[in-house]
Amino acid sequence: MNNSNMQIFGEVLFDHFPDGSVVLGGAPFNVAWHLQAFKQNPCFISRIGEDDTGAAVQAGMENWQMDLSGLQHDARHPTGAVQVKIERGEPSYSIMPEQAYDFIDAGQLPANATGGLLYHGSLALRNAVSRQALARLKQNHRGPVFLDVNLREPWWDKAEVLFWADQADWVKLNHLELRALQAGSDDFDVAMQAFLAEHRLQGLVVTRSEKGAVAINADGQRAAAVPVKALQVVDTVGAGDAFASVLMLGIHLDWPLQLILERAQTFASGIVGRRGATVQDAGFYRSFVEAWGL
């Protein structure tokens, strides 16, 4: 029985890098992984194939002592895979279609996943089957919804993403995604305020790569944080997911908005010094756990 107040819904997949390395990932999985390291015991809801990579996902979750009650198995579709290219330091992604995470079954959702904070992205909703599962989850859910926008060509539709924003309480996206979704203003702050108001959000967070991040909330507060300078950047894959995991943590623990943003930025800055989006060394997380009193 899961005693967490967090449900994380969406894809788990393997990122295949140009150097031949393969790293476990997928934005929702990465967020759940970090939250587990932060002692939150989230319920991760996804689907894997009955293949070697699916077995590796389950083994990784077991080793990290994650809750497996939301992990479904699919005999017909493969575990998710993404080809990552790094060009001028920025990752680009080739995302395979018809993956197991596209077929999360509403009938197999964990019965106890009803309260607290619910996280979902946009990629896993490209298929109607997983969309139906999320709709069922939301029907039974009591608590705030956090939408982490990840616009990945060609797997998104503007009207659908805005519909999910209408159903969310918190939204995180990057400055390019804000521009793609919020017509009408080239002024960054005006666009943020308009998005917050139009979708009646509790909070909106926009990341701006090397410029850091800005957050606003329904109470009229504004917060900003910039990255730590002189970082050794190995790759930026998963930096946004690291950031989102601390946003989730801070919302859940009711930290002040400025503190949430500063801690999220600090943690994301630590992740870019590692290959891939997750770190399998519990020691990496210890300083954050201790500093934040978790």
Secondary structure, 3 states (H helix, E strand, C coil): CCCCCEEEECCCEEEECCCCCEEEECHHHHHHHHHHHCCCCCEEEEEEECCHHHHHHHHHHHHCCCECCCEEEECCCCCEEEEEEEECCEEEEEECCCCHHHHCCHHHCCCCCCECEEEECCHHHCCHHHHHHHHHHHHHCECCEEEECCCCCCCCCHHHHHHHHHHCCEEEEEHHHHHHHCCCCCCHHHHHHHHHHHCCCCEEEEECHHHCEEEEECCCCEEEECCCCCCCCCCCCCHHHHHHHHHHHHHHHCCCHHHHHHHHHHHHHHHCCCCCCCCCCHHHHHHHHHHCCC
